[in-house]
């Protein structure tokens, strides 16, 4: 396949599927794991240098942060879906129009989210019953995150664009740079070594801002030098209403799905918070640990979605099925060992991040359940990746409404009243088993085999 200037993509409409799945997934997995490790380093510094209160403050703030980020991710996911199909068809004119329109839409989302976050910060933290002893540090962390949102959202857009083109290596190396900057800045700002002021939890947020701003500059510089096909026109963008409408049709269900998902997490957090700071801190540490397992499996699930997207662009349905099979095989092989460690040796993992025995005990109860849940999630994401690649993001919304809103939330409330906070953990695998069943049924129904989206735009 001929390349055009600035084309850094990988054609996934030809070649061996197992090799393509592995080639795309490995950089994505390394990137995801490094990003989770970076968050764990943040947790270690917060727990050991600032104290358990900082751990609880970060854990409480993150669900709200995830809701804001997930709204942006709905737009960037729609961008990635359309780009994958356009690239599979080698339609570079449409590809540029998609990039420009996505950029303008994302900036609108950015302004809206930052404004809402700043205006309603106190109300949001009170809504999730943030304990008084961690309210102020949670507010500081949240506000500082909002400052960096414009740069973070732009990063989401570029990373999703690279992945839509089948290029997972570029986001990986750029993420390594961001993590490296963060790791250097964190101890300097948090502990105040080398004569710098000791900023405490504010240092966590400022370090993120420095990393995101630096990465923003580097990305733009590299793409400008390469004359990349995915760099948007900043001065005179080619905004296309029909593409914006399709971004909304694809992205809006994904946004709502992510908001509902994170709203359910807020509900779970409020139940956890009702037991006090100790349980909140244990949950905060343990949920970061199981994030590593999610990251490893999610890399192969993402490769399935991108390969499916490019092949749906040229309506090669047989290759889509092969991608699901190999993505699932790889993901399960990768995740089974860390999941077993979380189930049978959680004390070792928890003790890395805190020396508080009470926090360790709470976290262990979570990890023993979460290890099983991780395997359910891997299967679910592999099968759901195909309708998502087809632009049928309403399926993810449907599954979330059924499995999360109608199963997990009520089960968490019920089991909490019967078993205490441990019952909250058990609600997750119960709900995920329902989600897996729906995703497998929909894939084998073949309802995702529709006309490619780029033809609909044209």
Secondary structure per residue as TSV (DSSP state, phi and psi in degrees):
chain	resnum	aa	ss	phi	psi
A	1	X	-	360.0	130.3
A	2	X	-	-71.5	146.5
A	3	X	-	-102.5	150.0
A	4	X	-	-107.6	165.8
A	5	X	T	-61.0	133.7
A	6	X	T	81.7	6.5
A	7	X	-	-87.3	108.9
A	8	X	-	-109.0	17.0
A	9	X	-	-84.8	175.4
A	10	X	-	-125.8	124.3
A	11	X	-	-75.2	117.8
A	12	X	-	-107.8	12.8
A	13	X	S	-89.6	-0.1
A	14	X	S	-145.4	159.5
A	15	X	S	100.6	168.7
A	16	X	-	-69.3	127.1
A	17	X	H	-61.8	-47.2
A	18	X	H	-56.2	-39.8
A	19	X	H	-67.4	-41.7
A	20	X	H	-65.9	-42.1
A	21	X	H	-60.0	-47.1
A	22	X	H	-67.1	-42.8
A	23	X	H	-63.0	-39.2
A	24	X	H	-77.2	-38.7
A	25	X	H	-71.4	-36.9
A	26	X	H	-62.2	-50.3
A	27	X	H	-61.1	-38.0
A	28	X	H	-64.3	-40.7
A	29	X	H	-66.4	-45.7
A	30	X	H	-59.8	-42.5
A	31	X	H	-62.0	-47.7
A	32	X	H	-63.7	-43.8
A	33	X	H	-64.7	-42.5
A	34	X	H	-62.8	-39.2
A	35	X	H	-65.1	-39.0
A	36	X	H	-68.6	-40.9
A	37	X	H	-60.3	-38.9
A	38	X	H	-60.1	-41.8
A	39	X	H	-67.8	-32.0
A	40	X	H	-70.1	-38.0
A	41	X	H	-61.1	-40.3
A	42	X	H	-59.2	-41.9
A	43	X	H	-65.7	-40.8
A	44	X	H	-61.2	-48.6
A	45	X	H	-63.1	-39.6
A	46	X	I	-65.1	-44.5
A	47	X	I	-72.4	-40.6
A	48	X	I	-93.4	-28.6
A	49	X	I	-99.4	-28.4
A	50	X	I	-110.5	-35.0
A	51	X	-	121.4	169.5
A	52	X	H	-59.3	-28.7
A	53	X	H	-61.4	-38.2
A	54	X	H	-64.8	-39.3
A	55	X	H	-59.7	-45.8
A	56	X	H	-64.7	-36.9
A	57	X	H	-63.9	-42.9
A	58	X	H	-66.9	-43.9
A	59	X	H	-61.8	-39.8
A	60	X	H	-68.5	-39.9
A	61	X	H	-72.2	-31.5
A	62	X	H	-60.9	-39.9
A	63	X	H	-59.8	-37.7
A	64	X	H	-67.4	-41.2
A	65	X	H	-60.4	-41.5
A	66	X	H	-63.8	-37.6
A	67	X	H	-63.2	-45.5
A	68	X	H	-62.8	-46.8
A	69	X	H	-65.3	-36.1
A	70	X	H	-68.0	-29.1
A	71	X	H	-65.8	-41.6
A	72	X	H	-66.0	-38.1
A	73	X	H	-66.3	-27.2
A	74	X	H	-60.9	-42.7
A	75	X	H	-67.6	-45.3
A	76	X	H	-70.9	-29.9
A	77	X	H	-67.5	-41.9
A	78	X	H	-61.9	-40.1
A	79	X	H	-59.1	-45.8
A	80	X	H	-64.2	-39.8
A	81	X	H	-63.0	-47.7
A	82	X	H	-67.5	-39.8
A	83	X	H	-64.0	-41.2
A	84	X	H	-60.1	-44.6
A	85	X	H	-70.2	-38.8
A	86	X	H	-64.7	-40.7
A	87	X	H	-69.0	-38.6
A	88	X	H	-60.0	-32.2
A	89	X	T	-87.2	-7.0
A	90	X	T	62.6	36.6
A	91	X	-	-98.6	84.4
A	92	X	H	-75.7	-25.8
A	93	X	H	-65.2	-48.1
A	94	X	H	-66.4	-34.6
A	95	X	H	-59.3	-45.3
A	96	X	H	-65.4	-37.9
A	97	X	H	-67.0	-35.5
A	98	X	H	-64.8	-44.6
A	99	X	H	-60.5	-49.7
A	100	X	H	-61.1	-45.7
A	101	X	H	-66.2	-40.2
A	102	X	H	-63.2	-39.8
A	103	X	H	-62.6	-46.4
A	104	X	H	-65.6	-41.2
A	105	X	H	-62.9	-41.5
A	106	X	H	-66.5	-38.1
A	107	X	H	-64.8	-36.1
A	108	X	H	-63.7	-42.8
A	109	X	H	-62.1	-41.2
A	110	X	H	-59.3	-51.4
A	111	X	H	-59.3	-42.8
A	112	X	H	-63.8	-46.4
A	113	X	H	-67.4	-41.1
A	114	X	H	-64.5	-42.8
A	115	X	H	-61.6	-47.3
A	116	X	H	-63.5	-44.1
A	117	X	H	-60.6	-43.5
A	118	X	H	-68.9	-42.2
A	119	X	H	-69.9	-33.0
A	120	X	T	-117.8	25.6
A	121	X	H	-57.2	-53.4
A	122	X	H	-61.3	-42.8
A	123	X	H	-62.7	-39.7
A	124	X	H	-65.5	-42.1
A	125	X	H	-68.8	-36.2
A	126	X	H	-69.1	-34.3
A	127	X	H	-59.0	-36.9
A	128	X	T	-94.4	15.9
A	129	X	T	59.2	47.3
A	130	X	-	-62.7	125.3
A	131	X	-	-56.9	143.0
A	132	X	G	-59.3	-35.2
A	133	X	G	-68.8	-17.0
A	134	X	G	-118.7	10.1
A	135	X	H	-64.3	-50.1
A	136	X	H	-63.6	-49.4
A	137	X	H	-63.2	-33.0
A	138	X	H	-64.7	-40.0
A	139	X	H	-65.3	-42.6
A	140	X	H	-60.0	-46.9
A	141	X	H	-62.9	-41.7
A	142	X	H	-66.6	-45.6
A	143	X	H	-62.7	-41.7
A	144	X	H	-65.6	-33.6
A	145	X	H	-62.3	-41.6
A	146	X	H	-61.5	-34.0
A	147	X	H	-60.8	-37.1
A	148	X	H	-89.7	-0.5
A	149	X	H	-57.2	-44.3
A	150	X	H	-57.0	-40.3
A	151	X	H	-73.9	-36.0
A	152	X	H	-67.8	-41.6
A	153	X	H	-63.8	-40.2
A	154	X	H	-63.5	-38.4
A	155	X	H	-61.5	-42.9
A	156	X	H	-55.6	-44.3
A	157	X	H	-63.5	-46.2
A	158	X	H	-67.7	-41.3
A	159	X	H	-64.3	-42.0
A	160	X	H	-66.4	-32.4
A	161	X	H	-68.9	-45.6
A	162	X	H	-59.0	-42.7
A	163	X	H	-68.8	-36.6
A	164	X	H	-58.7	-31.7
A	165	X	T	-82.9	-1.1
A	166	X	T	85.1	11.4
A	167	X	-	-102.0	100.8
A	168	X	-	-95.7	-14.4
A	169	X	H	-71.0	-41.4
A	170	X	H	-61.4	-49.2
A	171	X	H	-58.7	-34.5
A	172	X	H	-62.2	-51.4
A	173	X	H	-65.1	-37.4
A	174	X	H	-67.1	-37.0
A	175	X	H	-66.4	-39.0
A	176	X	H	-58.0	-41.5
A	177	X	H	-62.0	-45.9
A	178	X	H	-61.1	-44.6
A	179	X	H	-64.3	-41.5
A	180	X	H	-59.6	-44.2
A	181	X	H	-62.5	-42.9
A	182	X	H	-64.1	-42.3
A	183	X	H	-64.9	-35.4
A	184	X	H	-71.2	-43.6
A	185	X	H	-74.1	-34.4
A	186	X	H	-54.6	-58.3
A	187	X	H	-63.8	-31.9
A	188	X	H	-64.2	-44.3
A	189	X	H	-85.0	-35.0
A	190	X	H	-73.5	-46.3
A	191	X	H	-96.7	-16.5
A	192	X	-	74.2	34.4
A	193	X	G	-76.4	166.4
A	194	X	G	58.9	31.5
A	195	X	G	82.4	-0.5
A	196	X	-	-75.8	154.6
A	197	X	-	-66.3	141.3
A	198	X	-	-80.7	110.0
A	199	X	-	-96.1	-13.2
A	200	X	T	64.1	-136.4
A	201	X	H	-65.5	-25.5
A	202	X	H	-62.5	-29.9
A	203	X	H	-63.3	-30.9
A	204	X	H	-62.8	-48.3
A	205	X	H	-68.4	-40.8
A	206	X	H	-66.7	-36.8
A	207	X	H	-61.6	-41.8
A	208	X	H	-61.9	-41.2
A	209	X	H	-62.5	-45.4
A	210	X	H	-59.4	-44.6
A	211	X	H	-64.8	-43.8
A	212	X	H	-68.9	-39.1
A	213	X	H	-65.7	-43.8
A	214	X	H	-61.3	-44.0
A	215	X	H	-64.7	-38.8
A	216	X	H	-57.2	-46.3
A	217	X	H	-65.3	-43.3
A	218	X	H	-64.3	-44.6
A	219	X	H	-60.1	-49.4
A	220	X	H	-62.3	-40.4
A	221	X	H	-63.9	-46.2
A	222	X	H	-63.7	-46.6
A	223	X	H	-67.5	-34.4
A	224	X	H	-66.1	-41.7
A	225	X	H	-65.6	-37.2
A	226	X	H	-82.1	-10.8
A	227	X	T	54.0	49.7
A	228	X	-	-59.6	145.4
A	229	X	T	-73.1	-10.9
A	230	X	T	-109.3	12.2
A	231	X	-	-83.9	126.6
A	232	X	-	-73.8	156.1
A	233	X	-	-79.9	109.3
A	234	X	S	-75.4	-42.6
A	235	X	S	-75.0	-52.2
A	236	X	S	-127.0	73.7
A	237	X	-	-67.0	147.5
A	238	X	-	-91.6	83.5
A	239	X	-	-80.7	126.0
A	240	X	-	-118.5	111.9
A	241	X	H	-54.6	-38.4
A	242	X	H	-63.7	-37.9
A	243	X	H	-69.7	-41.5
A	244	X	H	-59.2	-39.6
A	245	X	H	-63.8	-41.5
A	246	X	H	-70.7	-36.2
A	247	X	H	-59.1	-40.9
A	248	X	H	-67.6	-43.4
A	249	X	H	-62.5	-37.8
A	250	X	H	-83.6	-43.3
A	251	X	H	-77.8	-33.4
A	252	X	H	-62.9	-48.5
A	253	X	H	-58.3	-36.8
A	254	X	H	-66.4	-41.0
A	255	X	H	-59.8	-49.7
A	256	X	H	-62.5	-40.3
A	257	X	H	-60.0	-45.8
A	258	X	H	-67.6	-38.5
A	259	X	H	-64.1	-45.1
A	260	X	H	-63.1	-40.8
A	261	X	H	-61.7	-46.8
A	262	X	H	-75.5	-28.2
A	263	X	H	-64.4	-37.8
A	264	X	H	-66.0	-35.2
A	265	X	H	-66.6	-37.2
A	266	X	H	-60.9	-39.9
A	267	X	H	-63.5	-44.2
A	268	X	H	-60.5	-44.0
A	269	X	H	-60.3	-40.6
A	270	X	H	-64.5	-36.5
A	271	X	H	-65.4	-43.5
A	272	X	H	-63.1	-44.8
A	273	X	H	-61.5	-27.3
A	274	X	T	-65.4	-16.0
A	275	X	T	-90.2	-2.1
A	276	X	-	102.0	176.9
A	277	X	H	-63.8	-35.0
A	278	X	H	-61.3	-48.6
A	279	X	H	-67.7	-38.2
A	280	X	H	-60.4	-43.2
A	281	X	H	-67.6	-40.2
A	282	X	H	-63.8	-42.8
A	283	X	H	-63.4	-41.5
A	284	X	H	-60.6	-43.7
A	285	X	H	-69.4	-47.3
A	286	X	H	-64.9	-37.5
A	287	X	H	-67.6	-27.4
A	288	X	H	-72.1	-36.0
A	289	X	H	-65.8	-46.9
A	290	X	H	-70.0	-14.4
A	291	X	H	-61.1	-28.6
A	292	X	H	-64.9	-42.5
A	293	X	H	-66.0	-43.1
A	294	X	H	-58.5	-41.2
A	295	X	H	-64.3	-40.5
A	296	X	H	-66.3	-46.8
A	297	X	H	-71.4	-36.8
A	298	X	H	-62.5	-26.9
A	299	X	H	-62.5	-42.9
A	300	X	H	-73.1	-33.8
A	301	X	H	-63.7	-38.7
A	302	X	H	-66.6	-37.5
A	303	X	H	-63.6	-36.7
A	304	X	H	-60.6	-45.6
A	305	X	H	-64.6	-42.6
A	306	X	H	-70.1	-43.2
A	307	X	H	-62.3	-42.5
A	308	X	H	-61.7	-42.1
A	309	X	H	-60.4	-49.2
A	310	X	H	-63.7	-39.1
A	311	X	H	-76.5	-28.0
A	312	X	H	-67.8	-28.8
A	313	X	H	-61.1	-29.5
A	314	X	T	-114.5	12.4
A	315	X	T	59.0	43.9
A	316	X	-	-100.2	81.2
A	317	X	H	-71.0	-29.1
A	318	X	H	-64.2	-35.4
A	319	X	H	-71.2	-26.0
A	320	X	H	-65.3	-46.4
A	321	X	H	-60.9	-39.3
A	322	X	H	-63.3	-39.0
A	323	X	H	-63.2	-41.5
A	324	X	H	-62.3	-45.4
A	325	X	H	-60.2	-51.0
A	326	X	H	-73.3	-33.7
A	327	X	H	-62.9	-40.8
A	328	X	H	-68.4	-41.9
A	329	X	H	-60.6	-50.9
A	330	X	H	-60.3	-45.2
A	331	X	H	-62.7	-42.9
A	332	X	H	-67.1	-40.3
A	333	X	H	-62.6	-38.0
A	334	X	H	-72.8	-37.2
A	335	X	H	-88.9	-20.4
A	336	X	H	-62.7	-39.0
A	337	X	H	-69.2	-54.0
A	338	X	H	-61.4	-30.7
A	339	X	H	-65.4	-40.1
A	340	X	H	-67.2	-36.7
A	341	X	H	-62.5	-43.4
A	342	X	H	-63.4	-35.1
A	343	X	H	-75.6	-44.2
A	344	X	H	-101.3	-20.2
A	345	X	-	-131.0	47.8
A	346	X	H	-67.2	-27.7
A	347	X	H	-60.9	-38.9
A	348	X	H	-62.8	-43.4
A	349	X	H	-67.1	-44.6
A	350	X	H	-65.4	-37.4
A	351	X	H	-68.6	-16.1
A	352	X	H	-66.8	-31.4
A	353	X	H	-107.5	-14.1
A	354	X	-	-156.1	150.7
A	355	X	-	-105.1	-1.0
A	356	X	-	-75.6	113.5
A	357	X	H	-63.9	-33.7
A	358	X	H	-63.7	-42.8
A	359	X	H	-64.7	-41.0
A	360	X	H	-61.2	-45.1
A	361	X	H	-62.5	-42.5
A	362	X	H	-64.6	-46.1
A	363	X	H	-61.1	-35.6
A	364	X	H	-65.0	-38.6
A	365	X	H	-63.0	-35.1
A	366	X	H	-69.7	-48.2
A	367	X	H	-65.1	-33.3
A	368	X	H	-63.0	-31.5
A	369	X	H	-86.3	-41.6
A	370	X	H	-63.6	-30.2
A	371	X	H	-57.0	-41.1
A	372	X	H	-70.3	-40.0
A	373	X	H	-61.8	-34.9
A	374	X	H	-58.2	-40.3
A	375	X	H	-68.2	-38.4
A	376	X	H	-60.6	-42.9
A	377	X	H	-63.6	-39.1
A	378	X	H	-59.3	-45.9
A	379	X	H	-65.4	-45.2
A	380	X	H	-58.4	-48.3
A	381	X	H	-68.2	-32.2
A	382	X	H	-62.8	-47.1
A	383	X	H	-75.7	-35.3
A	384	X	H	-73.4	-20.1
A	385	X	H	-60.7	-27.5
A	386	X	H	-72.8	-53.3
A	387	X	H	-61.4	-30.4
A	388	X	H	-64.4	-42.2
A	389	X	H	-65.2	-27.0
A	390	X	T	-82.6	0.6
A	391	X	T	84.8	7.2
A	392	X	-	-89.9	59.1
A	393	X	T	-68.8	-13.9
A	394	X	H	-63.8	-21.3
A	395	X	H	-67.1	-41.2
A	396	X	H	-63.0	-38.5
A	397	X	H	-64.7	-44.1
A	398	X	H	-60.1	-45.7
A	399	X	H	-63.9	-40.1
A	400	X	I	-64.4	-41.8
A	401	X	I	-61.5	-45.0
A	402	X	I	-71.5	-57.6
A	403	X	I	-75.6	-38.4
A	404	X	I	-91.2	-54.9
A	405	X	I	-72.4	-38.7
A	406	X	I	-96.2	-14.9
A	407	X	I	-115.5	-58.1
A	408	X	I	-66.2	-49.2
A	409	X	H	-60.4	-50.2
A	410	X	H	-62.2	-38.8
A	411	X	H	-65.9	-38.8
A	412	X	H	-61.6	-42.9
A	413	X	H	-64.9	-45.0
A	414	X	H	-67.0	-49.5
A	415	X	H	-68.7	-29.5
A	416	X	H	-63.2	-40.2
A	417	X	H	-71.2	-24.3
A	418	X	H	-94.2	-40.4
A	419	X	H	-115.7	-2.3
A	420	X	T	82.7	-161.3
A	421	X	H	-64.1	-23.0
A	422	X	H	-63.9	-32.8
A	423	X	H	-62.4	-29.0
A	424	X	H	-62.6	-40.4
A	425	X	H	-63.6	-39.2
A	426	X	H	-68.0	-19.7
A	427	X	H	-65.9	-27.3
A	428	X	H	-66.7	-54.2
A	429	X	H	-65.8	-29.0
A	430	X	H	-63.5	-47.9
A	431	X	H	-66.3	-37.2
A	432	X	H	-68.8	-31.6
A	433	X	H	-62.5	-37.8
A	434	X	H	-65.5	-43.5
A	435	X	H	-62.1	-41.6
A	436	X	H	-60.4	-44.7
A	437	X	H	-60.0	-43.7
A	438	X	H	-67.1	-43.3
A	439	X	H	-63.1	-42.5
A	440	X	H	-65.8	-43.4
A	441	X	H	-59.0	-44.9
A	442	X	H	-67.4	-39.2
A	443	X	H	-61.2	-47.5
A	444	X	H	-75.6	-11.3
A	445	X	H	-73.6	-22.0
A	446	X	T	74.9	12.8
A	447	X	T	-69.5	-11.0
A	448	X	T	-83.2	-7.3
A	449	X	-	-81.9	82.2
A	450	X	-	-121.1	171.7
A	451	X	-	-63.8	140.5
A	452	X	-	-61.8	153.3
A	453	X	H	-72.2	-30.5
A	454	X	H	-66.1	-36.3
A	455	X	H	-62.3	-35.8
A	456	X	H	-66.9	-37.7
A	457	X	H	-64.2	-48.1
A	458	X	-	-65.5	360.0
